[in-house]
Amino acid sequence: MSVEPDHVSVPPYAPAPGAPGELLAQLRADRRAERWVPAFEREWAAALEESRRSFSLTTLYEVVQVWQARVASAPAVDAFLASGRDETGFVDMEELRNGRP
């Protein structure tokens, strides 16, 4: 009988210590800064409060990971929008969040 587990667990994502500050600098430099910076700061503040309550960094790590993905995918989204493709069949999530039809 082996003492080692029969499966390999994946370590949780852990950003570099300076990642949140670097990410915020990227967001401030982006043309979407007016919308993105307040949204990031709200999510970061909520994650920080959750972290204080739960003694876990997981929520903070998730915020960084999600925003890094948003920044990384922004050029592809821009290219899609610039291509003139018809997106009228897509659901506008912002409208749904704000209760507009």
All heavy atoms as an XYZ file, in Angstrom:
791
protein
N       0.837     -1.169      0.000
C       0.000      0.000      0.000
C       0.888      1.240      0.000
O       1.820      1.347      0.774
C      -0.909     -0.036      1.220
C      -1.829      1.127      1.285
S      -2.839      0.959      2.764
C      -4.413      1.191      2.061
N       0.542      2.172     -0.857
C       1.330      3.382     -1.006
C       0.770      4.509     -0.149
O      -0.439      4.640      0.017
C       1.325      3.802     -2.476
O       1.968      5.038     -2.608
N       1.635      5.333      0.350
C       1.224      6.482      1.144
C       0.882      7.657      0.233
O       0.175      8.572      0.622
C       2.350      6.876      2.132
C       1.974      8.076      2.943
C       2.715      5.706      3.014
N       1.358      7.620     -0.999
C       1.123      8.714     -1.931
C      -0.306      8.662     -2.458
O      -0.870      7.590     -2.648
C       2.109      8.621     -3.089
C       3.545      8.811     -2.641
C       4.507      8.741     -3.813
O       4.097      9.034     -4.940
O       5.661      8.383     -3.570
N      -0.893      9.822     -2.715
C      -2.250      9.841     -3.268
C      -2.266      9.257     -4.675
O      -1.270      9.303     -5.395
C      -2.623     11.320     -3.275
C      -1.339     12.060     -3.205
C      -0.358     11.149     -2.523
N      -3.399      8.715     -5.068
C      -3.498      8.111     -6.396
C      -3.852      9.144     -7.466
O      -4.027      8.815     -8.625
C      -4.534      6.983     -6.400
C      -5.910      7.474     -5.999
O      -6.037      8.626     -5.569
O      -6.861      6.681     -6.123
N      -3.966     10.385     -7.093
C      -4.226     11.448     -8.052
C      -3.286     12.619     -7.764
O      -2.766     12.764     -6.669
C      -5.675     11.915     -7.968
C      -6.005     12.558     -6.652
N      -6.220     11.831     -5.506
C      -6.110     13.860     -6.302
C      -6.460     12.656     -4.496
N      -6.402     13.898     -4.954
N      -3.085     13.425     -8.771
C      -2.224     14.592     -8.624
C      -3.120     15.810     -8.511
O      -3.926     16.078     -9.399
C      -1.277     14.732     -9.837
C      -0.431     15.983     -9.709
C      -0.420     13.500     -9.979
N      -3.004     16.529     -7.431
C      -3.810     17.737     -7.290
C      -3.118     18.900     -7.994
O      -1.895     18.995     -8.008
C      -4.041     18.072     -5.819
O      -2.807     18.347     -5.200
N      -3.915     19.751     -8.578
C      -3.398     20.910     -9.282
C      -3.267     22.044     -8.267
O      -4.228     22.373     -7.580
C      -4.362     21.333    -10.417
C      -3.852     22.573    -11.112
C      -4.540     20.186    -11.392
N      -2.081     22.608     -8.164
C      -1.937     23.706     -7.206
C      -2.780     24.894     -7.650
O      -2.954     25.133     -8.846
C      -0.447     24.036     -7.252
C       0.056     23.467     -8.522
C      -0.854     22.332     -8.881
N      -3.332     25.647     -6.711
C      -4.146     26.793     -7.081
C      -3.311     27.862     -7.761
O      -2.107     27.977     -7.522
C      -4.704     27.286     -5.744
C      -3.778     26.752     -4.716
C      -3.196     25.487     -5.285
N      -3.963     28.629     -8.606
C      -3.299     29.735     -9.285
C      -2.882     30.761     -8.248
O      -3.666     31.140     -7.386
C      -4.272     30.368    -10.292
C      -3.793     31.690    -10.847
C      -2.852     31.729    -11.865
C      -4.271     32.888    -10.347
C      -2.413     32.927    -12.377
C      -3.833     34.094    -10.849
C      -2.903     34.113    -11.861
O      -2.461     35.313    -12.362
N      -1.658     31.195     -8.305
C      -1.170     32.236     -7.400
C      -0.386     33.248     -8.221
O       0.689     32.947     -8.727
C      -0.292     31.635     -6.309
N      -0.933     34.440     -8.385
C      -0.225     35.454     -9.167
C       1.027     35.944     -8.440
O       1.172     35.764     -7.229
C      -1.256     36.577     -9.285
C      -2.141     36.414     -8.112
C      -2.179     34.935     -7.834
N       1.890     36.562     -9.190
C       3.083     37.160     -8.594
C       2.651     38.238     -7.603
O       1.585     38.838     -7.763
C       3.957     37.762     -9.692
N       3.458     38.498     -6.590
C       3.069     39.485     -5.577
C       2.710     40.860     -6.142
O       1.832     41.536     -5.635
C       4.295     39.569     -4.668
C       4.965     38.249     -4.823
C       4.712     37.842     -6.251
N       3.356     41.281     -7.192
C       3.080     42.602     -7.771
C       2.015     42.605     -8.844
O       1.722     43.647     -9.437
N       1.409     41.457     -9.116
C       0.449     41.338    -10.218
C      -0.745     42.289    -10.106
O      -1.116     42.905    -11.111
C      -0.025     39.894    -10.359
N      -1.366     42.449     -8.942
C      -2.508     43.373     -8.877
C      -2.133     44.810     -9.240
O      -2.857     45.474     -9.978
C      -2.979     43.266     -7.425
C      -2.510     41.936     -6.968
C      -1.203     41.720     -7.684
N      -0.992     45.284     -8.771
C      -0.543     46.639     -9.096
C      -0.219     46.792    -10.570
O      -0.569     47.804    -11.188
N       0.448     45.794    -11.143
C       0.770     45.826    -12.570
C      -0.504     45.798    -13.410
O      -0.618     46.502    -14.408
C       1.674     44.653    -12.933
C       3.054     44.733    -12.329
C       3.848     43.454    -12.486
O       3.403     42.534    -13.218
O       4.919     43.357    -11.864
N      -1.450     44.981    -12.988
C      -2.724     44.880    -13.690
C      -3.468     46.206    -13.647
O      -3.988     46.673    -14.668
C      -3.558     43.765    -13.071
C      -4.910     43.478    -13.691
C      -4.781     43.149    -15.174
C      -5.571     42.326    -12.955
N      -3.508     46.840    -12.498
C      -4.175     48.128    -12.365
C      -3.502     49.173    -13.253
O      -4.190     49.984    -13.893
C      -4.192     48.572    -10.901
C      -5.008     49.821    -10.593
C      -6.454     49.687    -11.067
C      -4.968     50.109     -9.109
N      -2.188     49.149    -13.346
C      -1.471     50.073    -14.236
C      -1.865     49.825    -15.692
O      -2.066     50.777    -16.458
C       0.037     49.930    -14.043
N      -1.988     48.550    -16.086
C      -2.420     48.216    -17.447
C      -3.834     48.736    -17.702
O      -4.121     49.273    -18.768
C      -2.417     46.706    -17.668
C      -1.066     46.104    -17.867
C      -1.185     44.601    -18.091
O      -1.888     43.909    -17.351
N      -0.499     44.099    -19.095
N      -4.704     48.540    -16.737
C      -6.086     48.990    -16.896
C      -6.152     50.505    -17.018
O      -6.922     51.033    -17.829
C      -6.948     48.519    -15.720
C      -7.119     47.012    -15.570
C      -7.878     46.680    -14.291
C      -7.818     46.418    -16.780
N      -5.375     51.215    -16.238
C      -5.368     52.686    -16.294
C      -4.838     53.201    -17.625
O      -5.224     54.278    -18.068
C      -4.542     53.248    -15.145
C      -5.248     53.133    -13.823
C      -4.447     53.726    -12.687
N      -5.231     53.704    -11.466
C      -4.729     53.517    -10.264
N      -3.419     53.348    -10.105
N      -5.521     53.506     -9.210
N      -3.948     52.432    -18.267
C      -3.371     52.839    -19.543
C      -4.258     52.461    -20.732
O      -4.031     52.939    -21.841
C      -1.994     52.202    -19.709
N      -5.253     51.641    -20.517
C      -6.120     51.165    -21.597
C      -7.171     52.210    -21.946
O      -7.580     53.007    -21.105
C      -6.811     49.867    -21.153
C      -7.458     49.144    -22.317
O      -8.602     49.498    -22.651
O      -6.819     48.238    -22.882
N      -7.637     52.187    -23.175
C      -8.669     53.141    -23.607
C      -9.994     52.905    -22.885
O     -10.843     53.769    -22.852
C      -8.858     53.087    -25.112
C      -9.431     51.774    -25.625
C      -9.633     51.806    -27.136
N     -10.121     50.545    -27.611
C     -11.377     50.157    -27.572
N     -12.292     50.952    -27.045
N     -11.753     48.985    -28.044
N     -10.153     51.732    -22.280
C     -11.372     51.410    -21.547
C     -11.261     51.767    -20.063
O     -12.083     51.373    -19.253
C     -11.675     49.907    -21.655
C     -11.834     49.403    -23.054
C     -11.758     47.871    -23.045
N     -11.625     47.330    -24.353
C     -10.474     47.175    -25.002
N      -9.348     47.543    -24.464
N     -10.451     46.659    -26.210
N     -10.238     52.496    -19.685
C      -9.924     52.782    -18.281
C     -11.113     53.367    -17.522
O     -11.331     53.032    -16.359
C      -8.728     53.721    -18.179
N     -11.886     54.203    -18.168
C     -13.012     54.848    -17.490
C     -14.001     53.821    -16.934
O     -14.597     54.020    -15.882
C     -13.724     55.786    -18.463
C     -14.814     56.600    -17.834
C     -15.428     57.578    -18.818
O     -14.673     58.335    -19.452
O     -16.674     57.551    -18.955
N     -14.176     52.703    -17.652
C     -15.088     51.649    -17.192
C     -14.360     50.568    -16.410
O     -14.865     50.066    -15.413
C     -15.800     50.993    -18.384
C     -16.822     51.887    -19.037
C     -17.461     51.208    -20.234
N     -16.446     51.093    -21.297
C     -16.273     50.019    -22.045
N     -17.032     48.971    -21.906
N     -15.336     49.993    -22.965
N     -13.171     50.203    -16.891
C     -12.476     49.057    -16.326
C     -11.880     49.315    -14.947
O     -11.930     48.439    -14.084
C     -11.387     48.592    -17.285
C     -11.892     47.731    -18.394
C     -13.191     47.559    -18.775
C     -11.115     46.930    -19.267
N     -13.257     46.697    -19.837
C     -11.999     46.300    -20.162
C      -9.747     46.693    -19.394
C     -11.565     45.429    -21.155
C      -9.315     45.840    -20.386
C     -10.217     45.203    -21.255
N     -11.281     50.474    -14.732
C     -10.631     50.736    -13.446
C     -11.640     50.699    -12.293
O     -11.413     49.997    -11.302
C      -9.820     52.051    -13.480
C      -9.354     52.442    -12.089
C      -8.634     51.913    -14.426
N     -12.776     51.403    -12.391
C     -13.743     51.309    -11.286
C     -14.280     49.887    -11.088
O     -14.492     49.458     -9.951
C     -14.874     52.263    -11.685
C     -14.288     53.162    -12.709
C     -13.208     52.384    -13.383
N     -14.476     49.160    -12.178
C     -14.983     47.784    -12.066
C     -13.955     46.894    -11.362
O     -14.304     46.110    -10.472
C     -15.318     47.229    -13.443
N     -12.694     47.022    -11.747
C     -11.642     46.243    -11.088
C     -11.544     46.608     -9.609
O     -11.462     45.723     -8.749
C     -10.283     46.471    -11.762
C      -9.138     45.829    -11.030
C      -8.904     44.469    -11.149
C      -8.312     46.574    -10.196
C      -7.848     43.861    -10.459
C      -7.262     45.980     -9.508
C      -7.035     44.619     -9.646
N     -11.579     47.900     -9.322
C     -11.457     48.333     -7.928
C     -12.617     47.831     -7.072
O     -12.415     47.455     -5.917
C     -11.323     49.854     -7.859
C      -9.966     50.326     -8.368
C      -9.832     51.825     -8.456
O     -10.863     52.544     -8.490
O      -8.679     52.301     -8.501
N     -13.834     47.814     -7.634
C     -14.985     47.267     -6.898
C     -14.800     45.781     -6.619
O     -15.017     45.311     -5.503
C     -16.284     47.473     -7.698
C     -16.928     48.803     -7.536
C     -18.320     48.823     -8.135
N     -18.391     48.337     -9.510
C     -18.202     49.103    -10.591
N     -17.942     50.384    -10.460
N     -18.301     48.577    -11.787
N     -14.406     45.029     -7.664
C     -14.207     43.592     -7.493
C     -13.065     43.305     -6.526
O     -13.147     42.375     -5.711
C     -13.959     42.922     -8.847
C     -15.189     42.896     -9.723
C     -14.944     42.212    -11.060
O     -14.065     41.335    -11.143
O     -15.648     42.566    -12.021
N     -11.988     44.086     -6.604
C     -10.848     43.898     -5.721
C     -11.253     44.176     -4.269
O     -10.897     43.417     -3.365
C      -9.690     44.804     -6.145
C      -8.473     44.585     -5.314
C      -8.014     45.376     -4.302
C      -7.562     43.478     -5.382
N      -6.870     44.838     -3.753
C      -6.580     43.683     -4.394
C      -7.495     42.349     -6.189
C      -5.529     42.786     -4.195
C      -6.444     41.457     -5.982
C      -5.483     41.669     -5.003
N     -12.004     45.246     -4.047
C     -12.439     45.586     -2.690
C     -13.333     44.488     -2.106
O     -13.188     44.107     -0.937
C     -13.164     46.926     -2.675
N     -14.238     43.968     -2.929
C     -15.115     42.884     -2.462
C     -14.297     41.623     -2.158
O     -14.535     40.947     -1.145
C     -16.185     42.584     -3.508
N     -13.324     41.323     -3.006
C     -12.475     40.148     -2.778
C     -11.606     40.341     -1.543
O     -11.377     39.392     -0.785
C     -11.605     39.895     -4.011
N     -11.134     41.555     -1.323
C     -10.327     41.833     -0.140
C     -11.145     41.635      1.133
O     -10.669     41.029      2.104
C      -9.779     43.257     -0.216
C      -8.724     43.657      0.791
C      -7.525     42.730      0.736
C      -8.289     45.090      0.533
N     -12.382     42.105      1.117
C     -13.256     41.914      2.274
C     -13.533     40.427      2.500
O     -13.500     39.951      3.639
C     -14.573     42.676      2.070
C     -15.462     42.659      3.280
C     -14.799     43.209      4.538
O     -14.020     44.168      4.446
O     -15.059     42.660      5.622
N     -13.784     39.692      1.429
C     -13.999     38.247      1.539
C     -12.752     37.566      2.089
O     -12.834     36.662      2.918
C     -14.367     37.662      0.174
C     -14.428     36.157      0.114
C     -15.532     35.543      0.966
O     -16.505     36.249      1.294
O     -15.411     34.361      1.326
N     -11.591     38.007      1.645
C     -10.333     37.439      2.115
C     -10.139     37.683      3.608
O      -9.705     36.791      4.336
C      -9.172     38.060      1.328
O      -7.944     37.594      1.792
N     -10.483     38.868      4.056
C     -10.377     39.175      5.495
C     -11.319     38.295      6.318
O     -10.982     37.861      7.401
C     -10.708     40.639      5.739
C      -9.645     41.583      5.279
C     -10.030     43.020      5.561
N      -9.007     43.918      5.084
C      -9.243     45.043      4.435
N     -10.476     45.436      4.202
N      -8.250     45.793      4.033
N     -12.500     38.087      5.760
C     -13.510     37.295      6.469
C     -13.158     35.813      6.492
O     -13.336     35.127      7.494
C     -14.869     37.507      5.791
C     -16.056     37.132      6.619
C     -17.380     37.507      5.967
N     -17.538     37.157      4.572
C     -17.705     35.910      4.112
N     -17.728     34.906      4.935
N     -17.856     35.691      2.824
N     -12.637     35.304      5.385
C     -12.406     33.865      5.251
C     -10.962     33.428      5.505
O     -10.684     32.241      5.561
C     -12.805     33.414      3.839
O     -11.922     33.984      2.883
N     -10.050     34.392      5.620
C      -8.618     34.086      5.781
C      -8.088     33.273      4.595
O      -7.237     32.414      4.750
C      -8.333     33.344      7.096
C      -8.677     34.150      8.305
C      -9.856     33.915      8.973
C      -7.832     35.145      8.753
C     -10.189     34.670     10.095
C      -8.154     35.901      9.855
C      -9.344     35.666     10.538
N      -8.629     33.555      3.411
C      -8.208     32.864      2.190
C      -7.889     33.893      1.107
O      -8.588     34.895      0.982
C      -9.331     31.945      1.702
O      -9.014     31.435      0.427
N      -6.853     33.621      0.345
C      -6.478     34.513     -0.745
C      -7.122     34.120     -2.067
O      -6.945     34.800     -3.075
C      -4.952     34.521     -0.906
C      -4.159     35.025      0.291
C      -2.671     34.875      0.041
C      -4.515     36.463      0.598
N      -7.881     33.060     -2.073
C      -8.451     32.520     -3.306
C      -9.253     33.551     -4.084
O      -9.089     33.693     -5.301
C      -9.325     31.293     -2.999
O      -8.524     30.319     -2.328
C      -9.903     30.695     -4.262
N     -10.116     34.291     -3.428
C     -10.954     35.267     -4.125
C     -10.101     36.366     -4.742
O     -10.374     36.815     -5.861
C     -11.996     35.871     -3.158
O     -12.677     34.802     -2.506
C     -13.002     36.712     -3.888
N      -9.073     36.799     -4.049
C      -8.176     37.813     -4.607
C      -7.466     37.279     -5.841
O      -7.356     37.970     -6.860
C      -7.147     38.242     -3.552
C      -7.701     39.020     -2.370
C      -6.656     39.135     -1.275
C      -8.190     40.389     -2.795
N      -7.006     36.030     -5.756
C      -6.345     35.413     -6.900
C      -7.289     35.314     -8.093
O      -6.902     35.537     -9.239
C      -5.839     34.013     -6.548
C      -4.699     33.964     -5.551
C      -4.314     32.754     -4.999
C      -4.006     35.102     -5.167
C      -3.269     32.674     -4.093
C      -2.963     35.028     -4.253
C      -2.596     33.812     -3.727
O      -1.553     33.742     -2.836
N      -8.543     34.978     -7.820
C      -9.531     34.851     -8.895
C      -9.779     36.177     -9.586
O      -9.905     36.233    -10.813
C     -10.837     34.280     -8.353
C     -10.745     32.815     -7.985
C     -11.976     32.299     -7.247
O     -12.874     33.113     -6.897
O     -12.040     31.084     -7.013
N      -9.858     37.252     -8.824
C     -10.065     38.576     -9.420
C      -8.907     38.906    -10.361
O      -9.121     39.346    -11.490
C     -10.233     39.662     -8.335
C     -10.178     41.063     -8.931
C     -11.544     39.464     -7.594
N      -7.686     38.677     -9.909
C      -6.521     38.950    -10.747
C      -6.555     38.083    -11.999
O      -6.352     38.577    -13.119
C      -5.204     38.729     -9.961
C      -3.993     38.789    -10.889
C      -5.081     39.760     -8.850
N      -6.852     36.811    -11.849
C      -6.869     35.898    -12.987
C      -7.928     36.301    -14.014
O      -7.665     36.321    -15.217
C      -7.104     34.469    -12.508
C      -6.961     33.434    -13.586
C      -7.079     32.015    -13.035
O      -7.667     31.793    -11.987
N      -6.518     31.070    -13.747
N      -9.117     36.646    -13.559
C     -10.198     37.043    -14.475
C      -9.828     38.325    -15.217
O     -10.017     38.425    -16.428
C     -11.531     37.203    -13.701
C     -12.559     37.945    -14.522
C     -12.055     35.843    -13.271
N      -9.287     39.303    -14.497
C      -8.937     40.563    -15.153
C      -7.736     40.400    -16.082
O      -7.670     41.062    -17.122
C      -8.728     41.662    -14.121
C     -10.051     42.243    -13.725
C     -10.822     41.895    -12.655
C     -10.790     43.229    -14.444
N     -11.989     42.622    -12.660
C     -11.997     43.448    -13.744
C     -10.561     43.946    -15.602
C     -12.960     44.359    -14.167
C     -11.513     44.858    -16.030
C     -12.690     45.054    -15.318
N      -6.806     39.528    -15.751
C      -5.706     39.256    -16.677
C      -6.245     38.659    -17.969
O      -5.791     39.000    -19.064
C      -4.675     38.318    -16.039
C      -3.823     38.989    -15.004
C      -2.914     38.018    -14.265
O      -3.200     36.828    -14.147
N      -1.808     38.530    -13.739
N      -7.231     37.782    -17.850
C      -7.843     37.183    -19.038
C      -8.594     38.234    -19.852
O      -8.543     38.218    -21.087
C      -8.789     36.055    -18.629
N      -9.274     39.155    -19.190
C      -9.976     40.225    -19.906
C      -9.000     41.086    -20.691
O      -9.250     41.421    -21.847
C     -10.770     41.085    -18.928
C     -12.007     40.424    -18.422
C     -12.753     41.304    -17.446
N     -13.926     40.587    -16.951
C     -14.449     40.751    -15.757
N     -13.934     41.639    -14.921
N     -15.498     40.057    -15.387
N      -7.913     41.470    -20.046
C      -6.913     42.297    -20.718
C      -6.307     41.535    -21.894
O      -6.132     42.083    -22.985
C      -5.819     42.748    -19.721
C      -4.643     43.376    -20.446
C      -6.403     43.725    -18.707
N      -6.017     40.261    -21.694
C      -5.409     39.446    -22.761
C      -6.355     39.244    -23.935
O      -5.916     39.177    -25.091
C      -4.972     38.098    -22.200
N      -7.659     39.150    -23.667
C      -8.612     38.907    -24.758
C      -9.110     40.191    -25.413
O      -9.755     40.128    -26.464
C      -9.802     38.093    -24.245
O     -10.532     38.839    -23.291
N      -8.814     41.334    -24.846
C      -9.303     42.605    -25.388
C      -8.913     42.821    -26.853
O      -9.758     43.260    -27.649
C      -8.840     43.767    -24.520
N      -7.680     42.538    -27.279
C      -7.353     42.729    -28.696
C      -8.208     41.861    -29.634
O      -8.615     42.311    -30.712
C      -5.878     42.332    -28.794
C      -5.342     42.551    -27.417
C      -6.480     42.192    -26.504
N      -8.512     40.651    -29.231
C      -9.357     39.782    -30.068
C     -10.778     40.328    -30.141
O     -11.413     40.298    -31.202
C      -9.365     38.358    -29.514
N     -11.277     40.841    -29.032
C     -12.618     41.440    -29.021
C     -12.625     42.678    -29.911
O     -13.545     42.877    -30.713
C     -13.054     41.784    -27.580
C     -14.342     42.594    -27.573
C     -13.208     40.513    -26.757
N     -11.600     43.505    -29.789
C     -11.503     44.699    -30.631
C     -11.468     44.327    -32.114
O     -12.134     44.956    -32.941
C     -10.259     45.511    -30.281
C     -10.358     46.180    -28.931
O     -11.490     46.331    -28.406
O      -9.297     46.560    -28.394
N     -10.694     43.303    -32.449
C     -10.604     42.864    -33.842
C     -11.950     42.362    -34.353
O     -12.339     42.653    -35.484
C      -9.549     41.768    -33.987
N     -12.667     41.640    -33.516
C     -13.983     41.156    -33.909
C     -14.933     42.319    -34.165
O     -15.625     42.362    -35.179
C     -14.569     40.238    -32.834
C     -15.979     39.804    -33.132
C     -16.216     38.783    -34.031
C     -17.061     40.432    -32.536
C     -17.512     38.390    -34.328
C     -18.350     40.049    -32.828
C     -18.589     39.025    -33.720
N     -14.946     43.270    -33.255
C     -15.843     44.415    -33.420
C     -15.468     45.249    -34.638
O     -16.343     45.761    -35.342
C     -15.838     45.279    -32.159
C     -16.422     44.621    -30.914
C     -16.230     45.518    -29.694
C     -17.890     44.290    -31.108
N     -14.169     45.381    -34.897
C     -13.706     46.157    -36.056
C     -13.977     45.446    -37.374
O     -14.032     46.083    -38.426
C     -12.212     46.445    -35.917
N     -14.199     44.138    -37.328
C     -14.407     43.379    -38.558
C     -15.775     43.644    -39.178
O     -16.027     43.251    -40.307
C     -14.254     41.877    -38.290
O     -15.362     41.405    -37.536
N     -16.657     44.278    -38.418
C     -17.976     44.585    -38.937
C     -18.929     43.412    -38.925
O     -19.995     43.464    -39.538
N     -18.597     42.368    -38.235
C     -19.493     41.213    -38.167
C     -20.756     41.583    -37.410
O     -20.735     42.352    -36.461
C     -18.803     40.035    -37.484
C     -17.638     39.543    -38.303
C     -17.074     38.297    -37.711
N     -15.949     37.874    -38.533
C     -15.058     37.012    -38.157
N     -15.137     36.463    -36.959
N     -14.079     36.678    -38.943
N     -21.839     41.010    -37.839
C     -23.129     41.290    -37.224
C     -23.221     40.551    -35.901
O     -23.148     39.335    -35.845
C     -24.257     40.846    -38.157
C     -25.628     41.139    -37.584
O     -25.721     41.890    -36.597
O     -26.600     40.621    -38.134
N     -23.398     41.301    -34.828
C     -23.510     40.692    -33.508
C     -24.881     40.939    -32.899
O     -25.075     40.800    -31.692
C     -22.411     41.222    -32.583
C     -22.480     42.730    -32.409
C     -21.446     43.244    -31.460
O     -21.594     43.015    -30.256
O     -20.497     43.874    -31.941
N     -25.866     41.241    -33.705
C     -27.193     41.563    -33.191
C     -27.855     40.378    -32.500
O     -28.737     40.576    -31.680
C     -28.116     42.074    -34.313
O     -28.152     41.098    -35.355
C     -27.618     43.403    -34.854
N     -27.446     39.165    -32.799
C     -28.045     37.990    -32.174
C     -27.480     37.671    -30.799
O     -27.968     36.788    -30.112
N     -26.452     38.397    -30.387
C     -25.824     38.126    -29.099
C     -26.547     38.863    -27.981
O     -27.133     39.908    -28.181
C     -24.346     38.541    -29.114
C     -23.515     37.680    -30.024
C     -23.170     38.112    -31.284
C     -23.099     36.425    -29.611
C     -22.408     37.318    -32.122
C     -22.344     35.627    -30.440
C     -21.995     36.073    -31.697
N     -26.477     38.317    -26.798
C     -27.101     38.932    -25.627
C     -26.119     39.931    -25.019
O     -24.953     39.616    -24.809
C     -27.458     37.848    -24.577
C     -27.999     38.486    -23.313
C     -28.446     36.865    -25.163
N     -26.594     41.128    -24.749
C     -25.783     42.140    -24.103
C     -25.870     41.930    -22.597
O     -26.874     42.253    -21.968
C     -26.278     43.538    -24.485
C     -25.385     44.638    -23.933
O     -24.569     44.375    -23.031
O     -25.505     45.780    -24.423
N     -24.820     41.380    -22.010
C     -24.829     41.053    -20.586
C     -24.951     42.303    -19.723
O     -25.541     42.275    -18.656
C     -23.570     40.276    -20.207
C     -23.490     38.904    -20.856
S     -24.944     37.881    -20.549
C     -24.799     37.598    -18.813
N     -24.400     43.427    -20.184
C     -24.507     44.674    -19.418
C     -25.966     45.096    -19.295
O     -26.410     45.521    -18.232
C     -23.683     45.781    -20.082
C     -23.609     47.057    -19.277
C     -22.850     46.905    -17.967
O     -21.977     46.034    -17.862
O     -23.150     47.675    -17.034
N     -26.704     44.956    -20.368
C     -28.131     45.293    -20.311
C     -28.871     44.365    -19.355
O     -29.747     44.803    -18.614
C     -28.756     45.217    -21.702
C     -28.385     46.384    -22.587
C     -29.080     46.340    -23.941
O     -29.934     45.458    -24.143
O     -28.748     47.183    -24.775
N     -28.529     43.090    -19.366
C     -29.164     42.149    -18.463
C     -28.863     42.476    -17.000
O     -29.745     42.425    -16.151
C     -28.741     40.713    -18.762
C     -29.265     40.111    -20.050
C     -28.692     38.725    -20.248
C     -30.785     40.045    -20.030
N     -27.603     42.843    -16.735
C     -27.228     43.171    -15.358
C     -27.974     44.406    -14.854
O     -28.293     44.511    -13.688
C     -25.729     43.422    -15.267
C     -24.929     42.166    -15.143
C     -23.463     42.486    -14.846
N     -22.669     41.580    -15.634
C     -21.985     41.885    -16.726
N     -21.922     43.111    -17.167
N     -21.313     40.976    -17.396
N     -28.198     45.353    -15.754
C     -28.854     46.606    -15.362
C     -30.355     46.545    -15.495
O     -31.030     47.556    -15.304
C     -28.291     47.772    -16.181
C     -26.840     48.035    -15.850
O     -26.435     47.910    -14.700
N     -26.066     48.404    -16.837
N     -30.889     45.392    -15.849
C     -32.330     45.216    -15.918
C     -32.994     45.837    -17.130
O     -34.193     46.051    -17.160
N     -32.188     46.149    -18.142
C     -32.777     46.697    -19.375
C     -33.015     45.579    -20.360
O     -32.204     44.671    -20.479
C     -31.829     47.725    -19.992
C     -31.713     48.990    -19.163
C     -30.740     49.926    -19.798
N     -29.399     49.447    -19.423
C     -28.266     50.025    -19.777
N     -28.281     51.061    -20.553
N     -27.116     49.553    -19.390
N     -34.095     45.653    -21.114
C     -34.380     44.598    -22.120
C     -33.456     44.663    -23.305
O     -32.798     45.587    -23.569
C     -35.815     44.870    -22.543
C     -36.164     46.241    -22.066
C     -35.165     46.609    -21.006
